Amino acid sequence: MCTMTGMSRPPSLLALPSYLASQVSRYGRRRFEQALAEHGLVLIHHAILAALSDFGPSSQQHLADALDFDKSHLVARIDQLERRGLVSRNQDPADRRRNQVALTSAGRELVDQLQRVAEESQRGFLEALSAQERQTLISLLSRALEANDAARRANAASPGIPPEQAPAP
């Protein structure tokens, strides 16, 4: 017999790290999406701006790879940011076939504002954790992400080879 009380979740799901991470992520994502919406942005806009701030001017392909986002979808988002005057797109002097995307001064100012918005939104949904616990969580999630990114890159470099047979990173 199944009894559901209040907001309880199925224990079999609570035993899955991927379920826990996705559910906690939903809370943080909602807070951050609401804050970004006040600036007329969505998460991928923020990701593009943050990548350009961190890496400097980049090709569209480099941005797509760094963000693990389909290049064809990314171009439309870059177009939106360019129309708002937050990024510029110019021919790459090293390769005329490639565009290079860069932050404008308005884009750099917005990135500074968004950094504060991001920190506040993230702090709010993890307030049940101490500062040290938040840092531990970030460290563990970063390690898991790095390992999975390495596997993704190895798989991309070895097309046709099943991930379990791809060379270890």
DONU-227591 format. One record per residue (C-alpha): residue number from 1; residue in one letter; chain; x, y, z. Coordinates in nm, 3 decimals, decimal comma, padded with zeros to 5 digits. Example, Ala and Ser with C-alpha at 12.3 -4.5 7.8 and 13.67 -1.06 7.14 Angstrom:
DONU-227591
zaza resi: 1&resn: A&chain: A&xx: 01,230&yy: -00,450&zz: 00,780
zaza resi: 2&resn: S&chain: A&xx: 01,367&yy: -00,106&zz: 00,714
***
This chain:
DONU-227591
zaza resi: 1&resn: M&chain: A&xx: 00,000&yy: 00,000&zz: 00,000
zaza resi: 2&resn: C&chain: A&xx: 00,132&yy: 00,342&zz: -00,092
zaza resi: 3&resn: T&chain: A&xx: 00,082&yy: 00,630&zz: 00,144
zaza resi: 4&resn: M&chain: A&xx: 00,188&yy: 00,978&zz: 00,048
zaza resi: 5&resn: T&chain: A&xx: 00,210&yy: 01,237&zz: 00,318
zaza resi: 6&resn: G&chain: A&xx: 00,254&yy: 01,602&zz: 00,241
zaza resi: 7&resn: M&chain: A&xx: 00,560&yy: 01,669&zz: 00,030
zaza resi: 8&resn: S&chain: A&xx: 00,742&yy: 01,338&zz: 00,078
zaza resi: 9&resn: R&chain: A&xx: 00,935&yy: 01,204&zz: -00,216
zaza resi: 10&resn: P&chain: A&xx: 00,989&yy: 00,842&zz: -00,311
zaza resi: 11&resn: P&chain: A&xx: 01,288&yy: 00,700&zz: -00,120
zaza resi: 12&resn: S&chain: A&xx: 01,403&yy: 00,509&zz: -00,429
zaza resi: 13&resn: L&chain: A&xx: 01,444&yy: 00,842&zz: -00,610
zaza resi: 14&resn: L&chain: A&xx: 01,609&yy: 01,008&zz: -00,310
zaza resi: 15&resn: A&chain: A&xx: 01,879&yy: 00,740&zz: -00,330
zaza resi: 16&resn: L&chain: A&xx: 01,980&yy: 00,859&zz: -00,680
zaza resi: 17&resn: P&chain: A&xx: 02,241&yy: 01,137&zz: -00,684
zaza resi: 18&resn: S&chain: A&xx: 02,126&yy: 01,245&zz: -01,030
zaza resi: 19&resn: Y&chain: A&xx: 01,770&yy: 01,288&zz: -00,903
zaza resi: 20&resn: L&chain: A&xx: 01,886&yy: 01,485&zz: -00,598
zaza resi: 21&resn: A&chain: A&xx: 02,114&yy: 01,708&zz: -00,806
zaza resi: 22&resn: S&chain: A&xx: 01,843&yy: 01,777&zz: -01,063
zaza resi: 23&resn: Q&chain: A&xx: 01,581&yy: 01,860&zz: -00,801
zaza resi: 24&resn: V&chain: A&xx: 01,809&yy: 02,093&zz: -00,605
zaza resi: 25&resn: S&chain: A&xx: 01,922&yy: 02,244&zz: -00,934
zaza resi: 26&resn: R&chain: A&xx: 01,560&yy: 02,327&zz: -01,020
zaza resi: 27&resn: Y&chain: A&xx: 01,537&yy: 02,553&zz: -00,715
zaza resi: 28&resn: G&chain: A&xx: 01,857&yy: 02,738&zz: -00,796
zaza resi: 29&resn: R&chain: A&xx: 01,772&yy: 02,758&zz: -01,163
zaza resi: 30&resn: R&chain: A&xx: 01,428&yy: 02,906&zz: -01,096
zaza resi: 31&resn: R&chain: A&xx: 01,574&yy: 03,176&zz: -00,872
zaza resi: 32&resn: F&chain: A&xx: 01,843&yy: 03,261&zz: -01,123
zaza resi: 33&resn: E&chain: A&xx: 01,604&yy: 03,256&zz: -01,421
zaza resi: 34&resn: Q&chain: A&xx: 01,374&yy: 03,500&zz: -01,241
zaza resi: 35&resn: A&chain: A&xx: 01,666&yy: 03,732&zz: -01,168
zaza resi: 36&resn: L&chain: A&xx: 01,789&yy: 03,711&zz: -01,530
zaza resi: 37&resn: A&chain: A&xx: 01,439&yy: 03,777&zz: -01,664
zaza resi: 38&resn: E&chain: A&xx: 01,448&yy: 04,115&zz: -01,491
zaza resi: 39&resn: H&chain: A&xx: 01,734&yy: 04,196&zz: -01,731
zaza resi: 40&resn: G&chain: A&xx: 01,554&yy: 04,044&zz: -02,031
zaza resi: 41&resn: L&chain: A&xx: 01,790&yy: 03,746&zz: -02,039
zaza resi: 42&resn: V&chain: A&xx: 01,774&yy: 03,368&zz: -02,018
zaza resi: 43&resn: L&chain: A&xx: 02,036&yy: 03,126&zz: -01,887
zaza resi: 44&resn: I&chain: A&xx: 02,215&yy: 03,074&zz: -02,219
zaza resi: 45&resn: H&chain: A&xx: 02,254&yy: 03,452&zz: -02,259
zaza resi: 46&resn: H&chain: A&xx: 02,424&yy: 03,461&zz: -01,920
zaza resi: 47&resn: A&chain: A&xx: 02,642&yy: 03,163&zz: -02,012
zaza resi: 48&resn: I&chain: A&xx: 02,762&yy: 03,335&zz: -02,331
zaza resi: 49&resn: L&chain: A&xx: 02,834&yy: 03,661&zz: -02,151
zaza resi: 50&resn: A&chain: A&xx: 03,015&yy: 03,479&zz: -01,868
zaza resi: 51&resn: A&chain: A&xx: 03,226&yy: 03,276&zz: -02,114
zaza resi: 52&resn: L&chain: A&xx: 03,326&yy: 03,590&zz: -02,303
zaza resi: 53&resn: S&chain: A&xx: 03,412&yy: 03,761&zz: -01,975
zaza resi: 54&resn: D&chain: A&xx: 03,621&yy: 03,463&zz: -01,861
zaza resi: 55&resn: F&chain: A&xx: 03,788&yy: 03,370&zz: -02,192
zaza resi: 56&resn: G&chain: A&xx: 03,789&yy: 03,698&zz: -02,384
zaza resi: 57&resn: P&chain: A&xx: 03,688&yy: 03,721&zz: -02,750
zaza resi: 58&resn: S&chain: A&xx: 03,605&yy: 03,375&zz: -02,882
zaza resi: 59&resn: S&chain: A&xx: 03,488&yy: 03,208&zz: -03,197
zaza resi: 60&resn: Q&chain: A&xx: 03,130&yy: 03,091&zz: -03,205
zaza resi: 61&resn: Q&chain: A&xx: 03,256&yy: 02,731&zz: -03,226
zaza resi: 62&resn: H&chain: A&xx: 03,476&yy: 02,777&zz: -02,917
zaza resi: 63&resn: L&chain: A&xx: 03,177&yy: 02,918&zz: -02,726
zaza resi: 64&resn: A&chain: A&xx: 02,957&yy: 02,627&zz: -02,837
zaza resi: 65&resn: D&chain: A&xx: 03,222&yy: 02,378&zz: -02,726
zaza resi: 66&resn: A&chain: A&xx: 03,293&yy: 02,553&zz: -02,395
zaza resi: 67&resn: L&chain: A&xx: 02,921&yy: 02,570&zz: -02,312
zaza resi: 68&resn: D&chain: A&xx: 02,833&yy: 02,226&zz: -02,454
zaza resi: 69&resn: F&chain: A&xx: 02,561&yy: 02,397&zz: -02,655
zaza resi: 70&resn: D&chain: A&xx: 02,464&yy: 02,330&zz: -03,016
zaza resi: 71&resn: K&chain: A&xx: 02,631&yy: 02,592&zz: -03,238
zaza resi: 72&resn: S&chain: A&xx: 02,323&yy: 02,639&zz: -03,456
zaza resi: 73&resn: H&chain: A&xx: 02,116&yy: 02,734&zz: -03,150
zaza resi: 74&resn: L&chain: A&xx: 02,396&yy: 02,943&zz: -03,002
zaza resi: 75&resn: V&chain: A&xx: 02,417&yy: 03,168&zz: -03,308
zaza resi: 76&resn: A&chain: A&xx: 02,057&yy: 03,284&zz: -03,259
zaza resi: 77&resn: R&chain: A&xx: 02,131&yy: 03,371&zz: -02,895
zaza resi: 78&resn: I&chain: A&xx: 02,444&yy: 03,561&zz: -02,996
zaza resi: 79&resn: D&chain: A&xx: 02,231&yy: 03,748&zz: -03,252
zaza resi: 80&resn: Q&chain: A&xx: 01,997&yy: 03,854&zz: -02,971
zaza resi: 81&resn: L&chain: A&xx: 02,285&yy: 03,977&zz: -02,755
zaza resi: 82&resn: E&chain: A&xx: 02,435&yy: 04,160&zz: -03,051
zaza resi: 83&resn: R&chain: A&xx: 02,105&yy: 04,339&zz: -03,123
zaza resi: 84&resn: R&chain: A&xx: 02,105&yy: 04,457&zz: -02,761
zaza resi: 85&resn: G&chain: A&xx: 02,458&yy: 04,593&zz: -02,799
zaza resi: 86&resn: L&chain: A&xx: 02,605&yy: 04,351&zz: -02,542
zaza resi: 87&resn: V&chain: A&xx: 02,838&yy: 04,168&zz: -02,780
zaza resi: 88&resn: S&chain: A&xx: 03,000&yy: 04,242&zz: -03,111
zaza resi: 89&resn: R&chain: A&xx: 03,083&yy: 03,994&zz: -03,382
zaza resi: 90&resn: N&chain: A&xx: 03,374&yy: 04,057&zz: -03,616
zaza resi: 91&resn: Q&chain: A&xx: 03,576&yy: 03,861&zz: -03,864
zaza resi: 92&resn: D&chain: A&xx: 03,860&yy: 03,675&zz: -03,694
zaza resi: 93&resn: P&chain: A&xx: 04,186&yy: 03,829&zz: -03,819
zaza resi: 94&resn: A&chain: A&xx: 04,357&yy: 03,489&zz: -03,794
zaza resi: 95&resn: D&chain: A&xx: 04,089&yy: 03,311&zz: -04,002
zaza resi: 96&resn: R&chain: A&xx: 03,857&yy: 03,518&zz: -04,220
zaza resi: 97&resn: R&chain: A&xx: 03,607&yy: 03,229&zz: -04,242
zaza resi: 98&resn: R&chain: A&xx: 03,541&yy: 03,253&zz: -03,870
zaza resi: 99&resn: N&chain: A&xx: 03,363&yy: 03,515&zz: -03,660
zaza resi: 100&resn: Q&chain: A&xx: 03,493&yy: 03,624&zz: -03,326
zaza resi: 101&resn: V&chain: A&xx: 03,246&yy: 03,732&zz: -03,058
zaza resi: 102&resn: A&chain: A&xx: 03,347&yy: 03,987&zz: -02,793
zaza resi: 103&resn: L&chain: A&xx: 03,182&yy: 04,174&zz: -02,509
zaza resi: 104&resn: T&chain: A&xx: 03,105&yy: 04,539&zz: -02,568
zaza resi: 105&resn: S&chain: A&xx: 03,148&yy: 04,791&zz: -02,286
zaza resi: 106&resn: A&chain: A&xx: 02,772&yy: 04,759&zz: -02,216
zaza resi: 107&resn: G&chain: A&xx: 02,816&yy: 04,382&zz: -02,206
zaza resi: 108&resn: R&chain: A&xx: 03,103&yy: 04,408&zz: -01,956
zaza resi: 109&resn: E&chain: A&xx: 02,895&yy: 04,634&zz: -01,732
zaza resi: 110&resn: L&chain: A&xx: 02,606&yy: 04,390&zz: -01,744
zaza resi: 111&resn: V&chain: A&xx: 02,836&yy: 04,095&zz: -01,664
zaza resi: 112&resn: D&chain: A&xx: 02,947&yy: 04,277&zz: -01,349
zaza resi: 113&resn: Q&chain: A&xx: 02,584&yy: 04,328&zz: -01,245
zaza resi: 114&resn: L&chain: A&xx: 02,494&yy: 03,969&zz: -01,328
zaza resi: 115&resn: Q&chain: A&xx: 02,779&yy: 03,836&zz: -01,117
zaza resi: 116&resn: R&chain: A&xx: 02,617&yy: 03,991&zz: -00,811
zaza resi: 117&resn: V&chain: A&xx: 02,274&yy: 03,865&zz: -00,921
zaza resi: 118&resn: A&chain: A&xx: 02,411&yy: 03,512&zz: -00,968
zaza resi: 119&resn: E&chain: A&xx: 02,583&yy: 03,508&zz: -00,629
zaza resi: 120&resn: E&chain: A&xx: 02,269&yy: 03,623&zz: -00,452
zaza resi: 121&resn: S&chain: A&xx: 02,041&yy: 03,376&zz: -00,630
zaza resi: 122&resn: Q&chain: A&xx: 02,276&yy: 03,087&zz: -00,558
zaza resi: 123&resn: R&chain: A&xx: 02,324&yy: 03,179&zz: -00,196
zaza resi: 124&resn: G&chain: A&xx: 01,948&yy: 03,179&zz: -00,144
zaza resi: 125&resn: F&chain: A&xx: 01,872&yy: 02,827&zz: -00,257
zaza resi: 126&resn: L&chain: A&xx: 02,164&yy: 02,674&zz: -00,067
zaza resi: 127&resn: E&chain: A&xx: 02,107&yy: 02,860&zz: 00,258
zaza resi: 128&resn: A&chain: A&xx: 02,052&yy: 02,528&zz: 00,441
zaza resi: 129&resn: L&chain: A&xx: 02,425&yy: 02,459&zz: 00,392
zaza resi: 130&resn: S&chain: A&xx: 02,716&yy: 02,623&zz: 00,570
zaza resi: 131&resn: A&chain: A&xx: 02,973&yy: 02,812&zz: 00,364
zaza resi: 132&resn: Q&chain: A&xx: 03,213&yy: 02,517&zz: 00,397
zaza resi: 133&resn: E&chain: A&xx: 02,943&yy: 02,271&zz: 00,289
zaza resi: 134&resn: R&chain: A&xx: 02,860&yy: 02,488&zz: -00,014
zaza resi: 135&resn: Q&chain: A&xx: 03,227&yy: 02,491&zz: -00,108
zaza resi: 136&resn: T&chain: A&xx: 03,247&yy: 02,112&zz: -00,069
zaza resi: 137&resn: L&chain: A&xx: 02,936&yy: 02,071&zz: -00,285
zaza resi: 138&resn: I&chain: A&xx: 03,084&yy: 02,294&zz: -00,555
zaza resi: 139&resn: S&chain: A&xx: 03,410&yy: 02,100&zz: -00,543
zaza resi: 140&resn: L&chain: A&xx: 03,239&yy: 01,762&zz: -00,574
zaza resi: 141&resn: L&chain: A&xx: 03,006&yy: 01,875&zz: -00,853
zaza resi: 142&resn: S&chain: A&xx: 03,301&yy: 02,033&zz: -01,036
zaza resi: 143&resn: R&chain: A&xx: 03,496&yy: 01,706&zz: -01,022
zaza resi: 144&resn: A&chain: A&xx: 03,199&yy: 01,510&zz: -01,155
zaza resi: 145&resn: L&chain: A&xx: 03,144&yy: 01,766&zz: -01,432
zaza resi: 146&resn: E&chain: A&xx: 03,512&yy: 01,766&zz: -01,531
zaza resi: 147&resn: A&chain: A&xx: 03,516&yy: 01,386&zz: -01,556
zaza resi: 148&resn: N&chain: A&xx: 03,201&yy: 01,381&zz: -01,766
zaza resi: 149&resn: D&chain: A&xx: 03,329&yy: 01,665&zz: -01,988
zaza resi: 150&resn: A&chain: A&xx: 03,653&yy: 01,470&zz: -02,044
zaza resi: 151&resn: A&chain: A&xx: 03,450&yy: 01,164&zz: -02,144
zaza resi: 152&resn: R&chain: A&xx: 03,239&yy: 01,378&zz: -02,380
zaza resi: 153&resn: R&chain: A&xx: 03,552&yy: 01,525&zz: -02,543
zaza resi: 154&resn: A&chain: A&xx: 03,707&yy: 01,178&zz: -02,577
zaza resi: 155&resn: N&chain: A&xx: 03,388&yy: 01,049&zz: -02,734
zaza resi: 156&resn: A&chain: A&xx: 03,378&yy: 01,344&zz: -02,975
zaza resi: 157&resn: A&chain: A&xx: 03,741&yy: 01,275&zz: -03,070
zaza resi: 158&resn: S&chain: A&xx: 03,662&yy: 00,906&zz: -03,129
zaza resi: 159&resn: P&chain: A&xx: 03,329&yy: 00,907&zz: -03,316
zaza resi: 160&resn: G&chain: A&xx: 03,167&yy: 00,570&zz: -03,353
zaza resi: 161&resn: I&chain: A&xx: 03,335&yy: 00,430&zz: -03,043
zaza resi: 162&resn: P&chain: A&xx: 03,087&yy: 00,359&zz: -02,761
zaza resi: 163&resn: P&chain: A&xx: 03,160&yy: 00,579&zz: -02,456
zaza resi: 164&resn: E&chain: A&xx: 03,246&yy: 00,275&zz: -02,243
zaza resi: 165&resn: Q&chain: A&xx: 03,520&yy: 00,180&zz: -02,495
zaza resi: 166&resn: A&chain: A&xx: 03,659&yy: 00,533&zz: -02,542
zaza resi: 167&resn: P&chain: A&xx: 04,005&yy: 00,593&zz: -02,395
zaza resi: 168&resn: A&chain: A&xx: 04,001&yy: 00,696&zz: -02,032
zaza resi: 169&resn: P&chain: A&xx: 04,076&yy: 01,066&zz: -01,969
***
